[in-house]
Amino acid sequence: KMYALGFSGYMVSLFNRFDFFVVLSSILEYVLVKNELVPPVGLSVMRCIRLLRGFKVTKYWSAMGNLVKSLVNSISSIVALLVLLVLFIFIFALLGMQLFGGKFLIEGSRATFDSFFQACFTVFQILTGEDWNVVMYDGIQAYG
């Protein structure tokens, strides 16, 4: 395709630029792995980029194009939600440090409020529901 259109004609289309990037990155990955400069797993993410070539279909399939456009438009709402979530984690990590800082004396427990980052991880653990009851029982024992 590049030979038929010429290099400048080939680079006019954004999909052709994307294909050019994917092919170049695959060649670079092959050379780096073959010369043992990078472990075989190191750049295999580049292979996953090939899956994005499926978005070429959106050019010809209008329903798929509309779906992708609505997904891209909803990203701003998702970003606002993530900012709100980070603010929530930040506030409750500080509150947990004030209430429980240095009081969880259970050895081997990673869910403490002793440092800010550990408090953020503990609040995230509670939000995701992963062993939240252990953190609750540790808090009961701390103030028991």
C-alpha positions, 0 to 999 in steps of 0.5 A: 500500500505504501509503495502504491500510494507513495510515502506522503500519500500513505501518511495522509490517512490516520489509519495508515499512520496507525498501521505504520506505527504498529508495524514499526513497533513490532519490528523494533520489538522483534529486533530487541528481543532477538538481540536479547536487549529486552526480555520477551515479555518486556514489550509484548504490550505493543502486540496488544496495540494491534487489537486497536486496528479493529476500530477501522471498522468504525469508518464503515459501520455507522452504528459502531462509530456512534457507539465509540463516539458516545464512549469517548464523550462519556470519558469526561463524566468518568474523570469527574467521578474519579476526581470525586473518588480520590477526594473521598479517599483523601478525606477519609484517610485523613480522618482515619489517621486522626482517629486510628493513627498508631492504635492498630497494634496488630502485628502483620496487619497491612491495614493501618492508618499510621501513614498517609499512603497506608491510610489511603490503601486501607480506605481503598480496601474498605471501599472495594469490600476486600476484608473490610470486616478485618479492618472493622474488628481491628478498629474495635480492638483498638478502642475496645 
